[in-house]
Amino acid sequence: MSSSIASLLPRLYDVTAGAERIAGSVRALQRLATHGGAASLDLAAVASAALRLAAPTLEPRAHVIRQVFPVPLVAGDEVRVGHAALAILQFAHAGFDAETGNVSNRIVVCVEPRDHGVVLEVSDNGRALSRADLDHAFDPLRPAPSRPARGAGVGLVVARSIAESLGG
């Protein structure tokens, strides 16, 4: 194999990996977009789809630890639960500086059976919320100053509303 072809192989692998990531994102979007209404859903599959969609944004800033276990089906609206999961992931992502891609940054996503139910839990070690931010964390249109992000600041409000409407 000539050296010029050998030098192109890493680029070909990058293109292939990128195409696979795009295909996975498209499948995840289709999955979230084509299912609606209250039905039985696999929270692990919904969380995995949300993670695939958010990965290009999350992974440059933090190491994403996936602790997604097989869980029993739960009643819910797959689109709304997927939207809530994405909002929570975006909030976790906002806890890290845009310029920082530090390997010590962590976002942990856990889906597991717990206390006769199923839990989706997201935690991070980004900037902590101030007491004032915590007091208003679910006020619509009030983004946390300690976690500046693009948008109107309604992500956590929407996520909480969806969770509560589904009995979470």
C-alpha positions, 0 to 999 in steps of 0.5 A, spaced: 500 500 500 502 506 498 504 511 503 499 516 500 493 511 501 495 509 508 495 517 510 488 517 507 485 511 511 485 515 518 480 520 514 476 515 511 475 512 518 473 519 521 468 519 515 465 512 516 464 514 523 461 520 522 456 517 517 454 512 522 453 517 528 449 521 523 445 515 521 444 513 528 442 520 530 437 520 524 434 513 527 433 516 534 430 522 531 425 518 527 424 514 533 422 520 537 418 523 532 414 517 530 411 515 536 406 519 540 400 518 545 400 514 552 403 507 551 408 502 554 415 505 552 422 502 554 425 508 558 432 505 557 431 506 549 428 513 549 434 515 554 439 511 549 436 515 543 436 522 547 444 520 548 445 519 541 442 525 539 445 529 544 452 526 544 455 531 539 454 537 543 455 533 550 462 529 548 466 535 547 465 538 553 464 532 558 465 524 559 458 521 558 457 515 563 452 511 561 449 506 566 443 504 562 440 498 564 434 493 561 428 496 565 420 494 565 416 498 560 412 504 563 406 508 561 408 514 557 408 518 551 415 517 548 416 523 544 414 527 550 419 523 555 424 524 549 424 531 549 424 531 557 431 527 557 434 532 551 432 538 556 435 535 562 441 533 558 442 540 555 442 543 562 447 538 564 451 540 558 450 547 560 454 546 567 461 546 563 465 552 560 464 552 552 472 552 551 473 546 556 473 539 554 476 537 560 476 529 561 474 530 569 468 533 566 462 528 567 455 527 565 452 520 568 446 518 565 442 512 569 436 508 567 434 503 572 429 499 576 428 503 583 423 502 588 417 499 584 418 503 578 423 506 573 428 512 574 432 516 569 437 520 573 442 525 570 448 528 574 454 532 572 460 535 576 459 542 572 458 548 576 454 548 582 447 552 582 447 558 587 441 557 592 437 563 588 438 559 582 435 552 586 430 557 588 428 558 581 430 552 577 423 551 575 421 558 574 419 559 566 423 563 562 429 564 568 435 561 566 440 560 571 446 565 571 451 560 573 449 555 567 448 560 561 445 556 555 442 558 549 434 559 549 429 561 553 431 557 559 424 553 559 428 546 559 427 544 566 420 547 566 418 543 560 422 536 563 418 537 570 412 538 567 412 532 562 415 528 568 409 530 573 404 529 567 406 522 567 406 521 574 414 522 575 
